[in-house]
Amino acid sequence: MSEMVMQPSTAQPLVSVIIPTFDRAAWLGEAIVSVLAQTYQHLEVLVVDDGSHDATPEMVQAFCPALTYIRQAHAGVSAARNRGVAASPRHIHQKHSGWLFEPSLPRCIISPSSIMLRRTLWDQLGGFDERLPACEDYDLWLRLTLCTPVVLVPERLIVKRGGHADQLSRCVPVLDQYRIMALEKILTAPLSVPQRQAVLAHLVQKCCIVAQGAQKRQHAARWALYQAKEQHYQQQLAAVLRAVEAS
């Protein structure tokens, strides 16, 4: 069996979660959802399939590109864990070129201070959504990467300074609620089946995170809203997966 690696083009987080698996498709999804639903979000998930004979590859597809999937010939759990550690990305905030829609779903991977685009494309996109108090760049880049590839200039031309007390990521609570709004907006756009599947998987994940945070902080209304959203998008994702299996 040849080795297969299916990997998202996202930057390396601070924590890598390695999940070795062998013929456990029925339980693997629950493990992945548990990791993706953690309140700490600056992490990556690497699933190492140690030569499974079941539906593991098809099941993992539902979570891409939120994780890295590695398939290898059966070599045992120790080899699978070592393979996962060896594959974890080492370049923090590495940028990429090409069609970046699915890699842009987990987090914002384009900086507004680093991008140049034609005015005609700006007018076509409609600019930033002024209804969003935060994550307006995430929303715009989803719309942009859906319709055009992005070309990376390889030179390092910008110095960014963060960590300030007044930056939006610190001042605006529950940022994921605005990412959810952006994902819900893009769900109404013409999407391919894999794109729709990926958007729904990220909606389930982010709604789960917001619902768990609200429950922890005893925000009953927010918890009920996002729990309902999570269930709604889980149903939509299941319907897409059934349609894919039937085709």
N, C-alpha and C positions, 0 to 999 in steps of 0.2 A: 504494500500500500504506500503510495507516495504521500509526502507531507503536504498539508494544505494550511495556509494562513490567510484568514479573512480579517482585515484590520481596519479600523476607522482612522481617518487622517486627523486626529485630534492631538492637542498638546498633552505632555505627560503631567498627570496630577502628582500630588505628594505621596499618595498611598496606592499600591498595586494589590489587588485582590486576585489570588490565583485559585481557580476552581478546577481540579482534575476530575474527570468523569469517564466512566466506562459502562455503557448499556444502562444508563439511568435517565433516559429522556423523560420518563413520567415524573421524576422528582427534580430534575435540573432547573426547570422553569421557576419553581418556588424558591430555589436557592438564589437564582439570579435576581428575581424580584426583590428578595430580602436585602440583597446588597445594594441594589439601585435605589431602594427606598430609605436608605440611611439618611439621617439629617445632615451628616457630614458628606458633602458632595464632591470634594476635591480628590476624587479617586478614579481609578480605572479598573476594569474587570477583564480578566483574561481567562477564558474557558479552554482547557486543554483536553481534547477528546482523544483518549488513549485507544483509538481503533474500535469505536463502538460499532455494533451491527444493527442497532435500532434506529429510531427516527431522530436521533440527537442533532444531526446537521440541519434538518428541516425546522426543528423546534428552535434552535439557536438563531435562525434567520430572523425570527420575529423581533429579536432584540438588537440586531445590527442597525446602525453603526454604534450603538451605545457600549459595545464591548469588542474585544479582540477574540476571535475564534481560531484556535489552532487544532488541526487534526493530524495525528501521527500514527504510525504503525504501533500496534500493541506492544508496550515495553514495560508496563507496570506503573504503579502510582508514584513511585519515587522519580522515575524518569519523566513522568508527566509534570510533576511539580517542578523539577529542575528545568524542564523546557519552558514552563510558564514564567519562571523567574528570569531566565535568559532572554525572553521575548519582551519583557516590560520595557517601553520606550524610555530613553534617557535624556531627551532634549526638551527642556521645559519651554513651553510656548513656541514650539517650532511651527513655522508657517508653511503653507502648501499652495500649489497652483492647481488649476483645473476646475472641474465641476465639483463644487464644494457644498452642494445643498445638504446632503445627508451628514457630512462631517460637521456642518454648522448647527445641527439640531441639538446636540447636548449642551453647547455653550457658545458664546459669542467668540468667534475666532478671527474676526477682522476688526482692526482698530479704526475709528473714524478719523484719527489724526494721520493715518498712513495711506489712505485710499485716494485714488484719482479715478474719476469716471466722466464720460461724456455727458454734456448737458441734456442731450436727447434721451439718454438712458435715465438720467435723474427725473426728467419730466414724465417719462413712461412709468417709472416706479411711484411717482407722487411724493417723493421726499419722505422725511420722518413723520411718523404718526404722532400728532400733537396731543392725542388723547392719552398717550402712555407717559407717565411721570418717570419711568425708568425702563430699561431694556428696549428702548426705541431703536438702538443700533442693531440689536439682535433681530428685531422685527424686520428692519430694512434689509439686513443681509440675507435673511431667509428669502425675501422676495427677489433680491438681486441674484443670488446663487441659483435660484430655480430657473432663471431665464438666460443666464450667461455664465461662461467660465470666468475664472479670476486668474490673472497672471501675476506672479510674484516677482518683484525686483530683488535679486539675491543679495544686493549690498545692504548693510545695516546703516540706515539713514536717520533713524529716530531714536531718541532717548526718552523713555517714559518713566515718570516718577509717580508712585502710588502710595497708599497707606495713609492718606490725609483724612482727618476726622470728618471733613465736609464732603467727601466724595459720595456719589449717589449710592454705591453699593453698601455704604455704612449708614446712610441717612434714611433710605427708603426701606421700610419693613417688607418682608415676604416677597422678595424679588421674583420668585418663581411664579407668583400669580400673574405677573406681566409677561413672562415667557409663555405661560399657558395661553394668555390672550393672543399672543403672536402665533402660536401653533394652531389655535382654533381658527384664526384668520386664514392662515396658509392652507388649512384643510379644505377651504372652499375654492381653492385654485385648482386648475387642471393638473392632476398628479398622476404619475404612473402607479401601477399597483405596488411595486416595491417602495416608492416614495410615500404613498399613503400608509402602508404598513409601518414604515419607520416613524412617520409623524404620530400615528396612533400609539405606537409603543412608547414614545417619549411623552405623550400626553398622559398615559397611564402612570408612568414613572413620576412625573412632576406633580400630578394631582395627588398621588399617594404621599409624596413628600410634604406637600402643603397640608393635607388632611392630618397626617401624623403630627406635624408641628402644631396645628391648631388644637388637636386633642391634648397634646402635652401642655399647652398654655391655657387650656380650658376656654377656647373660643368656640362655643357650641355652634353658632351659625356658620362660621367659616368651615368648621369640621364637617357639618352636614352637607354644605355646598360642594366641597371638593371630594368628599367620599362619594356623593352621587355622580359627580363628573367622572371620577375614576371608574366606577362601575359602568357608566355609559360608554366610555371609550374602550373598556375591556370587552364589552359586547360587540362594539364595532370592529375591534381588532380580531376577535374570534371569528366574526363573519367574513372578514377579508381572508383569514387563514383557511377557513373552510372552502371559500371560493377558489383559492390557489390550489388546494389539495384536489378539488374536483376537476380542475382544468387539465 
